[in-house]
């Protein structure tokens, strides 16, 4: 997999995307433009929905970094999708403190309710279910993060059902 991260991009990124990169790069001293790597990854994900290996290579070239350095950032953080995901990405914390307070149970409940396993996307493309190492809210567990933005705490089976049903209803 790492060797794929060094391959050349099949198509260059649009000029508008590169201009957005440049606005981020301008926030740093000229010799520290690699500091914009996370912002550039976020831009690509916002525009494409995920960060492909080709996009990583284009970012590396634009910032003067080794492609593997960009790949390391992409794979370290849960917020960067490395493949297409559903409209609603559900990250359930399964770190030990959350597991002790039903984090694993919440993940299994969602798997059953959605009919998918962790790491999969529902057939209708609405939900992708993922686990997170730590969301930093152990006292509120079980916790989950929806679309890398909305923290949901104390997620009992009833609250999980309400969340999923509400999101489905919003799509109808």
N, CA and C atoms as a LAMMPS dump frame, in Angstrom:
ITEM: TIMESTEP
0
ITEM: NUMBER OF ATOMS
516
ITEM: BOX BOUNDS ff ff ff
-5.0000000000000000e+02 5.0000000000000000e+02
-5.0000000000000000e+02 5.0000000000000000e+02
-5.0000000000000000e+02 5.0000000000000000e+02
ITEM: ATOMS id mol type element x y z
1 1 1 N 0.825 -1.194 0
2 1 2 C 0 0 0
3 1 3 C 0.863 1.249 0
4 2 1 N 1.936 1.264 0.734
5 2 2 C 2.775 2.46 0.795
6 2 3 C 3.358 2.782 -0.571
7 3 1 N 3.731 1.761 -1.338
8 3 2 C 4.286 2.036 -2.662
9 3 3 C 3.273 2.725 -3.561
10 4 1 N 1.979 2.426 -3.358
11 4 2 C 0.951 3.108 -4.137
12 4 3 C 0.902 4.596 -3.795
13 5 1 N 1.257 4.946 -2.563
14 5 2 C 1.205 6.346 -2.14
15 5 3 C 2.241 7.191 -2.86
16 6 1 N 3.217 6.556 -3.491
17 6 2 C 4.254 7.317 -4.176
18 6 3 C 4.006 7.414 -5.675
19 7 1 N 2.927 6.82 -6.151
20 7 2 C 2.683 6.861 -7.588
21 7 3 C 2.296 8.264 -8.04
22 8 1 N 2.507 8.53 -9.301
23 8 2 C 2.193 9.844 -9.86
24 8 3 C 0.686 10.011 -10.003
25 9 1 N 0.168 11.225 -9.863
26 9 2 C -1.267 11.438 -10.007
27 9 3 C -1.716 11.192 -11.44
28 10 1 N -2.944 10.66 -11.577
29 10 2 C -3.464 10.386 -12.911
30 10 3 C -3.999 11.662 -13.554
31 11 1 N -4.428 12.609 -12.749
32 11 2 C -4.933 13.875 -13.273
33 11 3 C -4.582 14.977 -12.277
34 12 1 N -4.13 16.119 -12.767
35 12 2 C -3.793 17.214 -11.843
36 12 3 C -5.053 17.759 -11.177
37 13 1 N -4.859 18.367 -10.023
38 13 2 C -5.984 18.995 -9.348
39 13 3 C -6.36 20.271 -10.085
40 14 1 N -7.626 20.663 -10.023
41 14 2 C -8.068 21.893 -10.704
42 14 3 C -7.33 23.124 -10.192
43 15 1 N -7.2 24.112 -11.048
44 15 2 C -6.521 25.363 -10.687
45 15 3 C -7.177 26.026 -9.485
46 16 1 N -8.499 25.934 -9.373
47 16 2 C -9.198 26.546 -8.232
48 16 3 C -8.781 25.871 -6.92
49 17 1 N -8.558 24.571 -6.96
50 17 2 C -8.107 23.851 -5.764
51 17 3 C -6.699 24.277 -5.397
52 18 1 N -5.828 24.371 -6.385
53 18 2 C -4.455 24.807 -6.121
54 18 3 C -4.416 26.239 -5.589
55 19 1 N -5.336 27.077 -6.059
56 19 2 C -5.414 28.455 -5.543
57 19 3 C -5.825 28.449 -4.072
58 20 1 N -6.728 27.546 -3.702
59 20 2 C -7.104 27.419 -2.287
60 20 3 C -5.914 26.94 -1.462
61 21 1 N -5.14 25.998 -2.012
62 21 2 C -3.913 25.553 -1.338
63 21 3 C -2.999 26.751 -1.081
64 22 1 N -2.821 27.572 -2.123
65 22 2 C -1.909 28.713 -2.009
66 22 3 C -2.349 29.7 -0.929
67 23 1 N -3.663 29.87 -0.751
68 23 2 C -4.152 30.757 0.315
69 23 3 C -3.778 30.188 1.691
70 24 1 N -3.786 28.877 1.819
71 24 2 C -3.383 28.253 3.086
72 24 3 C -1.875 28.347 3.28
73 25 1 N -1.128 28.084 2.222
74 25 2 C 0.339 28.139 2.285
75 25 3 C 0.793 29.543 2.677
76 26 1 N 0.089 30.564 2.216
77 26 2 C 0.465 31.958 2.496
78 26 3 C 0.401 32.299 3.986
79 27 1 N -0.235 31.493 4.775
80 27 2 C -0.344 31.735 6.212
81 27 3 C 0.932 31.376 6.969
82 28 1 N 1.884 30.732 6.271
83 28 2 C 3.106 30.247 6.921
84 28 3 C 4.332 30.873 6.283
85 29 1 N 5.447 30.911 7.012
86 29 2 C 6.693 31.405 6.396
87 29 3 C 7.037 30.55 5.176
88 30 1 N 7.687 31.121 4.174
89 30 2 C 7.974 30.399 2.933
90 30 3 C 8.704 29.062 3.126
91 31 1 N 9.55 28.977 4.133
92 31 2 C 10.285 27.732 4.349
93 31 3 C 9.501 26.706 5.177
94 32 1 N 8.244 27.031 5.5
95 32 2 C 7.419 26.126 6.301
96 32 3 C 6.075 25.832 5.64
97 33 1 N 6.051 25.825 4.31
98 33 2 C 4.776 25.627 3.629
99 33 3 C 4.172 24.241 3.855
100 34 1 N 4.984 23.274 4.288
101 34 2 C 4.455 21.951 4.602
102 34 3 C 3.467 22.01 5.762
103 35 1 N 3.516 23.084 6.531
104 35 2 C 2.582 23.242 7.649
105 35 3 C 1.132 23.315 7.182
106 36 1 N 0.92 23.568 5.908
107 36 2 C -0.433 23.656 5.348
108 36 3 C -0.978 22.298 4.913
109 37 1 N -0.257 21.218 5.209
110 37 2 C -0.667 19.903 4.711
111 37 3 C -2.068 19.52 5.177
112 38 1 N -2.387 19.745 6.449
113 38 2 C -3.715 19.357 6.939
114 38 3 C -4.82 20.183 6.28
115 39 1 N -4.574 21.458 6.082
116 39 2 C -5.563 22.305 5.416
117 39 3 C -5.766 21.858 3.978
118 40 1 N -4.691 21.49 3.295
119 40 2 C -4.803 21.026 1.906
120 40 3 C -5.558 19.704 1.834
121 41 1 N -5.296 18.813 2.778
122 41 2 C -6.05 17.55 2.819
123 41 3 C -7.532 17.824 3.045
124 42 1 N -7.842 18.769 3.933
125 42 2 C -9.239 19.117 4.2
126 42 3 C -9.91 19.704 2.958
127 43 1 N -9.183 20.502 2.2
128 43 2 C -9.733 21.082 0.97
129 43 3 C -10.074 19.976 -0.025
130 44 1 N -9.144 19.054 -0.225
131 44 2 C -9.39 17.947 -1.16
132 44 3 C -10.604 17.141 -0.706
133 45 1 N -10.66 16.836 0.578
134 45 2 C -11.788 16.041 1.07
135 45 3 C -13.102 16.795 0.896
136 46 1 N -13.086 18.099 1.155
137 46 2 C -14.299 18.894 0.987
138 46 3 C -14.76 18.858 -0.477
139 47 1 N -13.831 18.919 -1.394
140 47 2 C -14.183 18.972 -2.817
141 47 3 C -14.503 17.601 -3.409
142 48 1 N -13.787 16.561 -2.982
143 48 2 C -13.948 15.24 -3.583
144 48 3 C -14.693 14.243 -2.704
145 49 1 N -14.815 14.551 -1.416
146 49 2 C -15.461 13.634 -0.491
147 49 3 C -14.511 12.678 0.195
148 50 1 N -13.303 12.539 -0.328
149 50 2 C -12.276 11.697 0.284
150 50 3 C -10.927 12.107 -0.284
151 51 1 N -9.852 11.574 0.316
152 51 2 C -8.493 11.896 -0.114
153 51 3 C -7.899 10.651 -0.782
154 52 1 N -7.755 10.699 -2.079
155 52 2 C -7.186 9.568 -2.817
156 52 3 C -5.661 9.616 -2.75
157 53 1 N -5.038 8.516 -3.101
158 53 2 C -3.581 8.488 -3.172
159 53 3 C -3.077 9.489 -4.209
160 54 1 N -3.813 9.63 -5.3
161 54 2 C -3.435 10.612 -6.322
162 54 3 C -3.464 12.034 -5.759
163 55 1 N -4.482 12.336 -4.956
164 55 2 C -4.585 13.654 -4.339
165 55 3 C -3.451 13.888 -3.349
166 56 1 N -3.107 12.843 -2.591
167 56 2 C -1.981 12.959 -1.662
168 56 3 C -0.707 13.317 -2.422
169 57 1 N -0.51 12.662 -3.556
170 57 2 C 0.699 12.922 -4.345
171 57 3 C 0.708 14.365 -4.854
172 58 1 N -0.454 14.846 -5.303
173 58 2 C -0.542 16.227 -5.796
174 58 3 C -0.266 17.228 -4.672
175 59 1 N -0.769 16.946 -3.485
176 59 2 C -0.503 17.817 -2.335
177 59 3 C 0.985 17.807 -2.018
178 60 1 N 1.578 16.616 -2.013
179 60 2 C 3.014 16.499 -1.725
180 60 3 C 3.832 17.318 -2.709
181 61 1 N 3.485 17.223 -3.976
182 61 2 C 4.208 17.974 -5.005
183 61 3 C 4.043 19.478 -4.792
184 62 1 N 2.839 19.895 -4.485
185 62 2 C 2.554 21.321 -4.307
186 62 3 C 3.283 21.898 -3.091
187 63 1 N 3.418 21.083 -2.053
188 63 2 C 4.039 21.564 -0.817
189 63 3 C 5.522 21.215 -0.715
190 64 1 N 6.051 20.506 -1.705
191 64 2 C 7.454 20.132 -1.671
192 64 3 C 7.761 19.088 -0.612
193 65 1 N 6.845 18.142 -0.446
194 65 2 C 6.999 17.089 0.557
195 65 3 C 7.119 15.734 -0.134
196 66 1 N 7.631 14.767 0.587
197 66 2 C 7.617 13.391 0.099
198 66 3 C 6.181 12.884 0.167
199 67 1 N 5.725 12.164 -0.846
200 67 2 C 4.352 11.643 -0.825
201 67 3 C 4.049 10.815 0.429
202 68 1 N 5.027 10.06 0.906
203 68 2 C 4.781 9.242 2.095
204 68 3 C 4.506 10.116 3.316
205 69 1 N 5.083 11.307 3.384
206 69 2 C 4.839 12.209 4.513
207 69 3 C 3.383 12.67 4.527
208 70 1 N 2.831 12.947 3.363
209 70 2 C 1.418 13.322 3.27
210 70 3 C 0.548 12.11 3.619
211 71 1 N 0.919 10.94 3.125
212 71 2 C 0.168 9.718 3.401
213 71 3 C 0.137 9.425 4.907
214 72 1 N 1.238 9.685 5.577
215 72 2 C 1.286 9.463 7.029
216 72 3 C 0.281 10.357 7.751
217 73 1 N 0.134 11.583 7.309
218 73 2 C -0.841 12.491 7.923
219 73 3 C -2.259 11.992 7.627
220 74 1 N -2.512 11.634 6.386
221 74 2 C -3.84 11.161 5.988
222 74 3 C -4.261 9.954 6.808
223 75 1 N -3.358 9.019 6.989
224 75 2 C -3.716 7.774 7.675
225 75 3 C -3.704 7.905 9.191
226 76 1 N -3.08 8.94 9.724
227 76 2 C -3.032 9.112 11.176
228 76 3 C -4.358 9.614 11.734
229 77 1 N -5.023 10.512 11.019
230 77 2 C -6.229 11.159 11.513
231 77 3 C -7.497 10.521 10.952
232 78 1 N -8.5 10.29 11.824
233 78 2 C -9.788 9.727 11.399
234 78 3 C -10.579 10.669 10.504
235 79 1 N -10.275 11.955 10.559
236 79 2 C -11.094 12.919 9.827
237 79 3 C -10.867 12.879 8.318
238 80 1 N -9.787 12.231 7.888
239 80 2 C -9.539 12.126 6.446
240 80 3 C -10.018 10.773 5.942
241 81 1 N -10.963 10.815 5.029
242 81 2 C -11.501 9.591 4.44
243 81 3 C -10.587 9.164 3.298
244 82 1 N -10.165 7.923 3.311
245 82 2 C -9.275 7.416 2.275
246 82 3 C -10.032 6.721 1.161
247 83 1 N -11.327 6.664 1.292
248 83 2 C -12.199 6.116 0.253
249 83 3 C -13.543 6.805 0.4
250 84 1 N -14.395 6.71 -0.605
251 84 2 C -15.712 7.357 -0.471
252 84 3 C -16.47 6.832 0.746
253 85 1 N -17.209 7.714 1.395
254 85 2 C -18.009 7.346 2.565
255 85 3 C -19.449 7.792 2.341
256 86 1 N -20.329 7.325 3.212
257 86 2 C -21.731 7.708 3.136
258 86 3 C -21.935 9.173 3.486
259 87 1 N -23.141 9.628 3.286
260 87 2 C -23.472 11.016 3.596
261 87 3 C -23.257 11.302 5.079
262 88 1 N -23.514 10.308 5.914
263 88 2 C -23.314 10.441 7.355
264 88 3 C -22.249 9.454 7.804
265 89 1 N -21.116 9.989 8.227
266 89 2 C -20.031 9.159 8.746
267 89 3 C -20.167 9.133 10.26
268 90 1 N -20.344 7.937 10.796
269 90 2 C -20.549 7.759 12.229
270 90 3 C -19.303 7.125 12.836
271 91 1 N -18.596 7.882 13.664
272 91 2 C -17.406 7.375 14.357
273 91 3 C -17.777 7.119 15.809
274 92 1 N -17.714 5.849 16.2
275 92 2 C -18.034 5.455 17.563
276 92 3 C -16.726 5.227 18.313
277 93 1 N -16.592 5.842 19.478
278 93 2 C -15.385 5.668 20.273
279 93 3 C -15.401 4.284 20.917
280 94 1 N -14.336 3.534 20.67
281 94 2 C -14.214 2.192 21.254
282 94 3 C -12.932 2.066 22.07
283 95 1 N -12.364 3.203 22.479
284 95 2 C -11.193 3.179 23.337
285 95 3 C -11.6 2.548 24.674
286 96 1 N -10.632 2.064 25.438
287 96 2 C -10.927 1.305 26.651
288 96 3 C -11.9 2.009 27.597
289 97 1 N -11.72 3.287 27.945
290 97 2 C -12.697 3.904 28.844
291 97 3 C -14.118 3.87 28.283
292 98 1 N -14.263 4.084 26.983
293 98 2 C -15.605 4.024 26.386
294 98 3 C -16.118 2.582 26.33
295 99 1 N -15.22 1.627 26.079
296 99 2 C -15.649 0.23 26.076
297 99 3 C -16.198 -0.17 27.437
298 100 1 N -15.585 0.337 28.496
299 100 2 C -16.05 0.021 29.841
300 100 3 C -17.413 0.644 30.132
301 101 1 N -17.796 1.615 29.298
302 101 2 C -19.099 2.281 29.467
303 101 3 C -19.949 2.108 28.217
304 102 1 N -19.904 0.926 27.622
305 102 2 C -20.791 0.488 26.532
306 102 3 C -20.47 1.041 25.149
307 103 1 N -19.257 1.508 24.915
308 103 2 C -18.877 1.955 23.578
309 103 3 C -18.938 0.835 22.549
310 104 1 N -18.438 -0.334 22.904
311 104 2 C -18.48 -1.476 21.991
312 104 3 C -19.933 -1.911 21.75
313 105 1 N -20.752 -1.849 22.796
314 105 2 C -22.169 -2.18 22.663
315 105 3 C -22.844 -1.216 21.677
316 106 1 N -22.521 0.068 21.779
317 106 2 C -23.107 1.056 20.865
318 106 3 C -22.721 0.746 19.42
319 107 1 N -21.459 0.388 19.205
320 107 2 C -21.014 0.033 17.853
321 107 3 C -21.789 -1.177 17.339
322 108 1 N -21.933 -2.199 18.157
323 108 2 C -22.67 -3.4 17.732
324 108 3 C -24.143 -3.094 17.488
325 109 1 N -24.719 -2.218 18.299
326 109 2 C -26.121 -1.833 18.097
327 109 3 C -26.291 -1.149 16.739
328 110 1 N -25.371 -0.258 16.405
329 110 2 C -25.451 0.423 15.108
330 110 3 C -25.229 -0.557 13.956
331 111 1 N -24.317 -1.492 14.122
332 111 2 C -24.109 -2.503 13.075
333 111 3 C -25.408 -3.257 12.798
334 112 1 N -26.081 -3.651 13.862
335 112 2 C -27.345 -4.392 13.712
336 112 3 C -28.422 -3.509 13.086
337 113 1 N -28.553 -2.289 13.589
338 113 2 C -29.611 -1.391 13.091
339 113 3 C -29.397 -1.027 11.62
340 114 1 N -28.139 -0.792 11.244
341 114 2 C -27.842 -0.376 9.871
342 114 3 C -27.633 -1.552 8.921
343 115 1 N -27.427 -2.744 9.472
344 115 2 C -27.207 -3.925 8.634
345 115 3 C -25.836 -3.934 7.973
346 116 1 N -24.864 -3.298 8.606
347 116 2 C -23.494 -3.265 8.085
348 116 3 C -22.529 -3.533 9.227
349 117 1 N -21.298 -3.786 8.88
350 117 2 C -20.244 -3.949 9.882
351 117 3 C -19.397 -2.686 9.92
352 118 1 N -18.638 -2.562 10.994
353 118 2 C -17.733 -1.435 11.133
354 118 3 C -16.844 -1.351 9.891
355 119 1 N -16.693 -0.142 9.365
356 119 2 C -15.883 0.067 8.169
357 119 3 C -16.672 0.003 6.876
358 120 1 N -17.95 -0.323 6.945
359 120 2 C -18.776 -0.456 5.737
360 120 3 C -19.744 0.716 5.599
361 121 1 N -20.321 0.813 4.409
362 121 2 C -21.309 1.843 4.086
363 121 3 C -22.604 1.16 3.691
364 122 1 N -23.731 1.707 4.121
365 122 2 C -25.027 1.126 3.764
366 122 3 C -25.229 1.186 2.257
367 123 1 N -26.045 0.257 1.75
368 123 2 C -26.282 0.153 0.304
369 123 3 C -26.856 1.442 -0.28
370 124 1 N -27.623 2.187 0.513
371 124 2 C -28.205 3.439 0.013
372 124 3 C -27.225 4.604 0.059
373 125 1 N -26.005 4.349 0.564
374 125 2 C -24.982 5.385 0.604
375 125 3 C -25.158 6.416 1.698
376 126 1 N -26.099 6.177 2.608
377 126 2 C -26.345 7.166 3.654
378 126 3 C -25.361 7.097 4.813
379 127 1 N -25.02 5.901 5.277
380 127 2 C -24.244 5.772 6.504
381 127 3 C -22.97 4.967 6.304
382 128 1 N -21.877 5.48 6.858
383 128 2 C -20.629 4.733 6.987
384 128 3 C -20.349 4.644 8.471
385 129 1 N -20.05 3.442 8.93
386 129 2 C -19.817 3.198 10.346
387 129 3 C -18.341 2.942 10.582
388 130 1 N -17.744 3.714 11.477
389 130 2 C -16.33 3.575 11.796
390 130 3 C -16.136 3.61 13.304
391 131 1 N -15.015 3.065 13.738
392 131 2 C -14.661 3.209 15.145
393 131 3 C -13.577 4.255 15.259
394 132 1 N -13.543 4.888 16.408
395 132 2 C -12.522 5.895 16.697
396 132 3 C -11.733 5.44 17.903
397 133 1 N -10.468 5.787 17.897
398 133 2 C -9.617 5.413 19.023
399 133 3 C -9.968 6.223 20.267
400 134 1 N -10.139 7.523 20.14
401 134 2 C -10.513 8.344 21.292
402 134 3 C -11.108 9.653 20.784
403 135 1 N -12.241 10.013 21.35
404 135 2 C -12.874 11.276 21
405 135 3 C -12.751 12.3 22.126
406 136 1 N -12.063 11.926 23.196
407 136 2 C -11.769 12.867 24.265
408 136 3 C -12.952 13.238 25.132
409 137 1 N -13.946 12.365 25.224
410 137 2 C -15.118 12.652 26.055
411 137 3 C -15.489 11.413 26.866
412 138 1 N -14.516 10.837 27.526
413 138 2 C -14.701 9.578 28.248
414 138 3 C -15.837 9.637 29.262
415 139 1 N -15.992 10.758 29.941
416 139 2 C -17.031 10.89 30.962
417 139 3 C -18.432 10.888 30.361
418 140 1 N -18.542 11.108 29.052
419 140 2 C -19.842 11.165 28.38
420 140 3 C -20.154 9.897 27.595
421 141 1 N -19.35 8.879 27.75
422 141 2 C -19.482 7.684 26.915
423 141 3 C -20.759 6.91 27.219
424 142 1 N -21.214 6.156 26.218
425 142 2 C -20.595 6.023 24.901
426 142 3 C -20.819 7.279 24.059
427 143 1 N -19.77 7.643 23.311
428 143 2 C -19.816 8.841 22.478
429 143 3 C -19.559 8.486 21.025
430 144 1 N -20.035 9.368 20.161
431 144 2 C -19.776 9.212 18.732
432 144 3 C -19.697 10.584 18.09
433 145 1 N -19.083 10.605 16.927
434 145 2 C -18.918 11.834 16.171
435 145 3 C -19.581 11.634 14.813
436 146 1 N -20.466 12.555 14.452
437 146 2 C -21.168 12.474 13.171
438 146 3 C -20.528 13.465 12.214
439 147 1 N -20.053 12.943 11.083
440 147 2 C -19.434 13.751 10.032
441 147 3 C -18.291 14.621 10.541
442 148 1 N -17.533 14.097 11.484
443 148 2 C -16.359 14.786 12.019
444 148 3 C -16.69 16.138 12.631
445 149 1 N -17.955 16.393 12.931
446 149 2 C -18.351 17.719 13.409
447 149 3 C -19.223 17.686 14.66
448 150 1 N -20.172 16.769 14.739
449 150 2 C -21.17 16.78 15.795
450 150 3 C -20.915 15.652 16.789
451 151 1 N -20.583 16.03 18.027
452 151 2 C -20.343 15.053 19.086
453 151 3 C -21.675 14.677 19.72
454 152 1 N -21.901 13.384 19.855
455 152 2 C -23.108 12.872 20.498
456 152 3 C -22.684 12.088 21.729
457 153 1 N -23.243 12.414 22.876
458 153 2 C -22.84 11.824 24.152
459 153 3 C -23.942 10.962 24.75
460 154 1 N -23.523 10.063 25.655
461 154 2 C -24.436 9.185 26.385
462 154 3 C -25.363 8.433 25.421
463 155 1 N -24.79 7.805 24.395
464 155 2 C -25.57 7.206 23.318
465 155 3 C -26.103 5.821 23.68
466 156 1 N -27.246 5.826 24.331
467 156 2 C -27.962 4.6 24.655
468 156 3 C -28.556 4.026 23.373
469 157 1 N -29.081 2.817 23.439
470 157 2 C -29.731 2.228 22.264
471 157 3 C -30.855 3.13 21.764
472 158 1 N -31.638 3.673 22.683
473 158 2 C -32.745 4.555 22.289
474 158 3 C -32.239 5.81 21.588
475 159 1 N -31.193 6.435 22.131
476 159 2 C -30.651 7.639 21.506
477 159 3 C -30.039 7.332 20.144
478 160 1 N -29.391 6.175 20.003
479 160 2 C -28.837 5.776 18.707
480 160 3 C -29.953 5.581 17.696
481 161 1 N -31.023 4.901 18.124
482 161 2 C -32.17 4.684 17.228
483 161 3 C -32.787 6.009 16.797
484 162 1 N -32.937 6.944 17.733
485 162 2 C -33.509 8.249 17.407
486 162 3 C -32.631 9 16.411
487 163 1 N -31.323 8.934 16.607
488 163 2 C -30.398 9.62 15.709
489 163 3 C -30.515 9.054 14.292
490 164 1 N -30.422 7.742 14.163
491 164 2 C -30.485 7.105 12.835
492 164 3 C -31.826 7.359 12.186
493 165 1 N -32.912 7.166 12.937
494 165 2 C -34.254 7.391 12.374
495 165 3 C -34.443 8.844 11.952
496 166 1 N -33.906 9.773 12.742
497 166 2 C -34.01 11.194 12.402
498 166 3 C -33.244 11.537 11.134
499 167 1 N -32.051 10.973 10.987
500 167 2 C -31.272 11.228 9.787
501 167 3 C -31.934 10.624 8.557
502 168 1 N -32.496 9.435 8.71
503 168 2 C -33.216 8.802 7.591
504 168 3 C -34.432 9.631 7.202
505 169 1 N -35.155 10.117 8.205
506 169 2 C -36.352 10.922 7.958
507 169 3 C -35.982 12.213 7.237
508 170 1 N -34.859 12.808 7.613
509 170 2 C -34.42 14.042 6.968
510 170 3 C -34.12 13.823 5.488
511 171 1 N -33.773 12.605 5.107
512 171 2 C -33.465 12.281 3.717
513 171 3 C -34.712 11.985 2.893
514 172 1 N -35.803 11.659 3.582
515 172 2 C -37.047 11.28 2.869
516 172 3 C -37.764 12.476 2.285
